[in-house]
């Protein structure tokens, strides 16, 4: 039964074999026309063509070559192909060996250069040791150890450095402690540091207030500022923190020389108390409010607080007058001189009755007193009118 009529044969498979046989016949005809071998048994060729796989051109080529060899009567030598593969493999191995040899030469040259360099360094180090100098490696190790020791010492100093008067005086570059020196000038501060960062940094020293300075043009922090403490001992202790770090930056502190502004003069002896004095003068920081002053003197029975304000800006100038109900409360208020309000030291003294100034309560007013206006600032007296009295009727007009 033909393949087309066989029900067990796939039509597509039969068509594929038919096309393959046709192609093989065409190739054989071309080869015969060129003077090649002739095929006597077409049935065998067709059978071989039908047995070829659909894919695998390499196998197909091999079979064609084998058929050609059989048709020419030459015996197929399978060892010939093995010999070719063996030669190719040998050549590949030879090239690999040559590359490795070249690489070994480069490696040997690098190793030799490294050995020569090491020998040169050793020779130079021996020469330095004979001269009594440190080698490059010894200098590096010494600098590393010094930096590590310095970092550990600064870390300890920034956390719990104990106060030593001699060391503090040496750090502040002074010979004795001035009770008026309460502030330190700081440089090298981080631009993003706030008052809280600096206050926390000096927490082991004591409570402090911070005033960070700003650039006049950009109005941003310029890395400098003042830190003020309640005691002169704390300010000296803060000078020992020179070289410590705030947010990874080294800072430097310098003890500020006190100015004769009245602040920080708590050790000064009080003046004589005027008879019947009921008022005191308080000099404090301009940032202190009236409510803060009243709270500070709440145990002294304050009756009135008058702050001196600037006429142009309307801001507090740092001087205030406080009145009390009893003269004994004045003595109690005077004892608070030298203490701090919100970290700012204050000065309290008796209010003296000066010429041209309003007297304290309970004391008689001097003659000619004009309140709190100084005599040289008063307006001159208006002179009395002179000449004859004229009326409208006595006018010479018409």
C-alpha positions as CSV (number, residue, x, y, z in Angstrom):
1,X,0.0,0.0,0.0
2,X,1.4,3.4,-0.9
3,X,2.4,5.8,2.0
4,X,-0.3,8.3,1.0
5,X,-3.0,5.6,1.4
6,X,-1.6,4.1,4.6
7,X,-3.8,5.3,7.5
8,X,-1.0,4.9,10.0
9,X,1.3,7.4,8.3
10,X,1.1,11.1,9.1
11,X,0.4,13.1,6.0
12,X,2.7,15.9,7.1
13,X,5.5,13.4,7.8
14,X,5.1,11.9,4.4
15,X,5.1,15.3,2.7
16,X,8.4,16.2,4.6
17,X,10.0,13.0,3.4
18,X,8.9,13.6,-0.2
19,X,10.4,17.1,-0.2
20,X,13.6,15.8,1.3
21,X,13.9,13.1,-1.4
22,X,13.2,15.6,-4.1
23,X,15.9,17.9,-2.8
24,X,18.4,15.1,-2.6
25,X,17.6,14.1,-6.2
26,X,18.3,17.7,-7.3
27,X,21.6,17.8,-5.6
28,X,22.6,14.4,-7.0
29,X,21.6,15.6,-10.5
30,X,23.7,18.7,-10.1
31,X,26.7,16.7,-9.0
32,X,26.3,14.3,-11.9
33,X,26.1,17.2,-14.4
34,X,29.4,18.5,-13.0
35,X,31.1,15.2,-13.6
36,X,30.7,13.7,-10.3
37,X,29.5,10.3,-9.3
38,X,26.3,8.7,-10.6
39,X,23.7,7.0,-8.6
40,X,22.5,3.7,-9.9
41,X,19.9,2.8,-7.4
42,X,17.5,5.6,-7.0
43,X,15.4,3.6,-4.6
44,X,18.2,3.3,-2.2
45,X,18.9,7.1,-2.4
46,X,15.2,7.8,-1.9
47,X,15.1,5.5,1.1
48,X,18.2,7.2,2.6
49,X,16.6,10.6,1.9
50,X,13.4,9.6,3.6
51,X,15.3,8.4,6.6
52,X,17.1,11.8,7.1
53,X,15.9,13.8,10.1
54,X,14.1,17.1,9.7
55,X,16.7,19.0,11.6
56,X,20.4,18.6,12.1
57,X,22.2,19.9,9.0
58,X,25.5,18.6,10.4
59,X,24.4,15.0,10.4
60,X,22.8,15.5,7.0
61,X,26.1,16.8,5.6
62,X,28.0,13.9,7.1
63,X,25.6,11.4,5.5
64,X,25.9,13.1,2.1
65,X,29.7,13.0,2.4
66,X,29.5,9.3,3.3
67,X,27.2,8.6,0.4
68,X,29.5,10.4,-2.0
69,X,32.5,8.4,-0.7
70,X,30.6,5.2,-1.1
71,X,29.6,6.1,-4.6
72,X,33.2,6.8,-5.5
73,X,34.2,3.5,-4.1
74,X,36.5,5.0,-1.4
75,X,36.4,3.4,2.0
76,X,35.2,5.6,4.8
77,X,38.0,6.4,7.3
78,X,36.5,7.5,10.6
79,X,40.0,8.0,12.1
80,X,40.7,10.9,9.7
81,X,38.3,13.2,11.5
82,X,39.7,12.2,14.9
83,X,43.2,13.1,13.7
84,X,42.0,16.5,12.6
85,X,40.3,17.1,16.0
86,X,43.4,15.9,17.8
87,X,45.6,18.3,15.9
88,X,43.3,21.2,16.6
89,X,43.2,20.3,20.3
90,X,47.0,20.1,20.4
91,X,47.3,23.5,18.8
92,X,44.9,25.0,21.2
93,X,46.8,23.5,24.1
94,X,50.1,24.9,22.7
95,X,48.6,28.4,22.4
96,X,47.4,28.3,26.0
97,X,50.8,27.2,27.2
98,X,52.4,30.1,25.4
99,X,50.0,32.6,27.0
100,X,50.7,31.2,30.5
101,X,54.4,31.4,29.8
102,X,54.1,35.0,28.8
103,X,52.0,35.7,31.9
104,X,54.5,34.0,34.1
105,X,57.2,36.3,32.7
106,X,55.2,39.4,33.5
107,X,54.5,38.1,37.0
108,X,58.1,37.3,37.6
109,X,59.1,40.8,36.4
110,X,56.6,42.4,38.8
111,X,57.7,40.3,41.7
112,X,61.4,41.1,40.9
113,X,60.6,44.8,40.8
114,X,58.8,44.6,44.1
115,X,61.7,42.8,45.7
116,X,64.1,45.4,44.4
117,X,61.8,48.2,45.8
118,X,61.6,46.5,49.2
119,X,65.4,46.0,49.3
120,X,65.8,49.7,48.5
121,X,63.4,50.7,51.3
122,X,65.2,48.5,53.8
123,X,68.5,50.0,52.7
124,X,67.1,53.5,53.2
125,X,65.7,52.6,56.6
126,X,69.0,51.3,57.7
127,X,70.6,54.5,56.7
128,X,68.0,56.5,58.7
129,X,68.5,54.3,61.8
130,X,72.3,54.9,61.7
131,X,71.6,58.6,61.7
132,X,69.2,58.3,64.6
133,X,66.1,59.3,62.6
134,X,62.7,57.7,62.5
135,X,61.6,55.8,59.4
136,X,58.5,56.6,57.5
137,X,56.6,53.7,59.1
138,X,57.7,54.7,62.6
139,X,56.6,58.2,62.0
140,X,53.2,57.0,60.9
141,X,52.8,54.7,63.9
142,X,53.8,57.5,66.3
143,X,51.4,60.0,64.8
144,X,48.6,57.4,64.9
145,X,49.2,56.7,68.6
146,X,49.4,60.4,69.5
147,X,46.2,61.1,67.7
148,X,44.4,58.2,69.4
149,X,45.7,59.3,72.8
150,X,44.6,62.9,72.1
151,X,41.2,61.8,71.0
152,X,40.7,59.7,74.2
153,X,41.8,62.5,76.4
154,X,39.5,65.0,74.7
155,X,36.6,62.6,75.0
156,X,37.2,62.3,78.7
157,X,37.6,66.0,79.1
158,X,34.4,66.8,77.2
159,X,32.4,64.5,79.5
160,X,33.6,64.7,83.1
161,X,36.8,66.8,83.2
162,X,37.4,67.7,86.9
163,X,38.0,71.3,87.8
164,X,41.6,72.1,88.7
165,X,42.3,75.8,89.5
166,X,45.9,75.7,88.3
167,X,45.0,74.0,85.0
168,X,42.1,76.3,84.6
169,X,44.2,79.4,85.1
170,X,46.8,78.1,82.7
171,X,44.1,77.4,80.1
172,X,42.6,80.9,80.5
173,X,46.1,82.4,80.5
174,X,45.5,84.4,83.7
175,X,47.3,84.5,87.1
176,X,44.3,84.8,89.4
177,X,40.5,84.3,89.3
178,X,38.5,87.5,88.7
179,X,35.1,87.2,90.3
180,X,33.7,89.6,87.6
181,X,34.8,87.4,84.7
182,X,31.8,85.3,83.9
183,X,31.8,85.0,80.1
184,X,33.9,83.2,77.5
185,X,34.3,83.9,73.8
186,X,33.9,80.8,71.6
187,X,35.3,80.3,68.1
188,X,35.1,77.3,65.7
189,X,31.5,76.5,66.4
190,X,29.5,74.6,63.9
191,X,27.2,76.8,61.8
192,X,24.2,74.6,62.6
193,X,24.8,74.4,66.3
194,X,22.1,75.9,68.5
195,X,22.0,77.3,72.1
196,X,20.9,73.9,73.3
197,X,23.9,72.1,71.8
198,X,26.3,74.4,73.5
199,X,24.5,74.4,76.9
200,X,24.5,70.5,76.8
201,X,28.2,70.5,76.0
202,X,29.0,72.6,79.1
203,X,26.5,70.9,81.3
204,X,29.2,69.3,83.5
205,X,30.5,72.8,84.2
206,X,27.3,74.4,85.2
207,X,24.2,76.3,83.9
208,X,25.0,78.8,81.2
209,X,23.4,81.1,78.7
210,X,24.6,81.4,75.1
211,X,24.6,84.3,72.7
212,X,25.5,83.2,69.1
213,X,26.8,85.9,66.8
214,X,25.6,86.3,63.2
215,X,26.9,87.7,60.0
216,X,25.7,91.2,59.4
217,X,25.1,90.6,55.7
218,X,23.7,87.0,55.6
219,X,22.2,87.0,59.1
220,X,23.5,83.5,59.6
221,X,25.7,82.1,62.4
222,X,29.4,82.8,61.8
223,X,30.8,80.2,64.1
224,X,31.4,82.5,67.1
225,X,29.5,83.4,70.3
226,X,29.6,84.1,74.0
227,X,28.8,81.7,76.8
228,X,28.0,83.2,80.2
229,X,28.1,81.4,83.6
230,X,26.7,82.3,87.0
231,X,30.1,81.9,88.7
232,X,33.7,82.9,87.8
233,X,34.8,79.4,88.7
234,X,32.6,78.0,86.0
235,X,34.0,80.4,83.4
236,X,37.5,79.2,84.2
237,X,36.4,75.6,84.1
238,X,35.0,76.2,80.6
239,X,38.4,77.4,79.4
240,X,39.7,73.9,80.0
241,X,37.3,72.7,77.2
242,X,39.4,74.3,74.5
243,X,40.1,71.6,72.0
244,X,36.9,69.7,72.6
245,X,34.4,68.9,69.8
246,X,30.9,70.0,69.2
247,X,29.3,68.2,66.3
248,X,32.7,67.1,65.1
249,X,34.3,70.5,65.1
250,X,37.1,71.7,67.4
251,X,36.2,74.7,69.5
252,X,38.3,77.3,71.3
253,X,37.4,79.4,74.3
254,X,38.9,82.7,75.6
255,X,38.0,84.2,79.0
256,X,36.5,87.7,78.4
257,X,37.7,90.6,80.4
258,X,34.9,92.1,82.5
259,X,33.5,95.5,81.6
260,X,32.5,98.1,84.1
261,X,28.8,97.8,83.4
262,X,27.6,96.9,86.9
263,X,27.0,93.2,85.9
264,X,29.1,90.7,87.8
265,X,29.9,93.1,90.6
266,X,28.2,90.9,93.3
267,X,31.3,91.0,95.5
268,X,31.2,94.8,95.7
269,X,30.3,96.1,99.2
270,X,26.8,97.7,99.3
271,X,26.4,101.4,99.6
272,X,25.0,103.0,102.7
273,X,21.3,102.6,103.0
274,X,19.5,106.0,102.8
275,X,17.1,106.7,105.6
276,X,13.6,105.4,104.9
277,X,14.7,103.8,101.5
278,X,11.9,101.8,99.9
279,X,13.4,101.3,96.4
280,X,16.3,99.6,94.8
281,X,18.0,99.8,91.4
282,X,18.4,96.5,89.4
283,X,20.8,96.2,86.5
284,X,20.2,93.0,84.5
285,X,20.1,91.7,81.0
286,X,17.8,93.5,78.5
287,X,16.0,90.2,77.8
288,X,14.6,90.1,81.3
289,X,10.9,90.9,81.4
290,X,8.9,92.7,84.1
291,X,7.1,89.5,85.1
292,X,10.4,87.7,85.6
293,X,11.6,90.5,87.9
294,X,8.4,90.3,89.9
295,X,8.8,86.5,90.3
296,X,12.4,86.8,91.3
297,X,11.5,89.3,94.1
298,X,8.2,87.7,95.0
299,X,9.3,87.1,98.6
300,X,10.2,90.7,99.1
301,X,6.6,92.1,98.7
302,X,7.1,94.1,95.6
303,X,4.7,96.9,95.1
304,X,5.9,98.3,91.8
305,X,8.4,97.6,89.0
306,X,9.5,100.4,86.6
307,X,11.8,99.5,83.7
308,X,13.8,102.1,81.8
309,X,12.9,101.9,78.1
310,X,14.8,103.3,75.1
311,X,13.0,106.3,73.7
312,X,13.8,105.4,70.0
313,X,13.4,101.6,69.9
314,X,11.1,101.2,72.9
315,X,13.2,98.2,74.2
316,X,14.3,97.6,77.8
317,X,17.7,99.1,78.5
318,X,18.6,96.7,81.4
319,X,17.9,99.1,84.3
320,X,14.8,98.8,86.5
321,X,13.5,100.5,89.7
322,X,11.7,98.2,92.2
323,X,9.6,99.6,95.0
324,X,8.7,97.7,98.2
325,X,6.1,98.1,101.0
326,X,8.6,97.9,103.9
327,X,12.2,99.1,104.3
328,X,13.2,95.7,105.6
329,X,12.3,94.1,102.3
330,X,14.9,96.4,100.7
331,X,17.6,94.7,102.7
332,X,16.3,91.3,101.7
333,X,16.3,92.3,98.0
334,X,19.9,93.6,98.3
335,X,21.0,90.1,99.4
336,X,19.9,88.8,96.0
337,X,22.6,90.8,94.2
338,X,24.9,88.5,92.2
339,X,22.2,85.8,91.6
340,X,21.0,84.9,88.2
341,X,17.6,85.3,86.4
342,X,17.4,82.9,83.4
343,X,21.2,82.5,83.6
344,X,21.9,86.2,83.5
345,X,23.6,87.7,86.7
346,X,22.0,90.8,88.2
347,X,23.1,93.7,90.4
348,X,21.0,95.2,93.1
349,X,21.8,98.4,94.9
350,X,20.0,101.0,96.9
351,X,18.3,103.8,95.1
352,X,19.8,107.1,96.2
353,X,17.9,110.4,96.2
354,X,19.8,112.6,93.8
355,X,19.2,116.2,92.9
356,X,16.4,116.4,90.3
357,X,15.3,112.8,90.9
358,X,12.1,111.7,92.5
359,X,12.8,110.7,96.1
360,X,12.0,107.3,97.6
361,X,8.8,106.7,99.4
362,X,8.7,107.9,102.9
363,X,11.3,110.7,102.4
364,X,10.4,114.3,102.0
365,X,10.7,115.8,98.6
366,X,13.5,118.4,98.2
367,X,12.5,121.9,97.4
368,X,12.5,122.7,93.7
369,X,12.5,119.0,92.7
370,X,11.0,118.4,89.3
371,X,10.4,114.7,89.4
372,X,13.0,112.5,87.6
373,X,14.0,115.2,85.1
374,X,17.6,116.6,85.7
375,X,17.9,120.3,86.4
376,X,20.0,121.0,83.4
377,X,17.3,119.4,81.1
378,X,14.5,121.5,82.4
379,X,12.9,124.2,80.3
380,X,14.0,127.8,81.2
381,X,11.4,129.9,83.1
382,X,9.0,132.0,81.1
383,X,9.8,135.8,81.6
384,X,7.1,138.2,82.9
385,X,5.5,140.4,80.3
386,X,6.8,143.9,80.0
387,X,5.3,147.1,78.5
388,X,1.9,148.8,78.6
389,X,-1.3,147.0,78.3
390,X,-3.1,147.7,75.1
391,X,-6.7,147.0,74.1
392,X,-8.5,146.9,70.8
393,X,-10.0,150.3,71.5
394,X,-6.6,151.9,72.2
395,X,-5.2,150.7,68.9
396,X,-3.6,153.4,66.8
397,X,-5.1,151.9,63.7
398,X,-7.5,154.4,62.2
